[in-house]
Amino acid sequence: DTLVWNKNTMDSFVRVPAKAEGVLNFTIPTRKPYTDGSEKNPKLNFDVIVKGLEDTEGTTPKTIESLEQVVAKIGGDISFFSQARYKTGQFVNAGYPPKVNNEVSYTAVFTIDNPVNQYYKGEMRAKLPPNVTYKNVFYPETEKVTYDEKTDEIIWRIGEIDAIGPSSKTLSLQLHVVPSLSQLNKFVPLLNDVVFKAFDKFTNKQIIKN
């Protein structure tokens, strides 16, 4: 397949001054990446050919042609989402149904799906609302999870994230909430400002999910 820009499609190509610069934007649809982890670091290879006539006074114009091979790296398709559970999950919760000024516990589950590229410096941060407490209960216990009392933040330092394929990387936290009278018959948030960040190892671009 070939994409062509010339003087018939762009007026700026009729005459290009010396040292002139410009940007050509285009979009190429790509097929959906494999989800079994077999396709990593996808990329597109382009042969870029620039051709024109050199404008010289008093002489016959000479054809100038330049060829350059360009590689476009495709970013990964990592996803991050969270959900709250009471009856299912890694922990035995108590206190349901929630009542004003009575403690009830829930399980917060965070899931990372990463079928393609590798990532590094992966990290998740989430803030606790005033009436929610975290008692350092999480699973798997091998994960690096800390709590910053100054900022009321739970921090999951994930680090390297390999292309997982069809499976997922998950973290479960047990959270305790005491609903206030002002929250009666209202949605009670367990966490605020949940943000996941990581760098794509192939493109070296940071991704942010919230």
Secondary structure, 3 states (H helix, E strand, C coil): CCCCCCCCCCHHHCCCCCCCCCCCCCCCCCCCCCCCCCCCCCEEEEEEEEEEEECCCCCCCEEEEEEEEEEEECCCCCEEEEEEECCCCCCCCCCCCCCCCCCEEEEEEEEEECCCCCEEEEEEEEECCCCEEEEEEEECCCCEEEEECCCCEEEEEEEEECCCCCCCEEEEEEEEECCCHHHCCCCCCCCEEEEEEEEECCCCCEEEEC
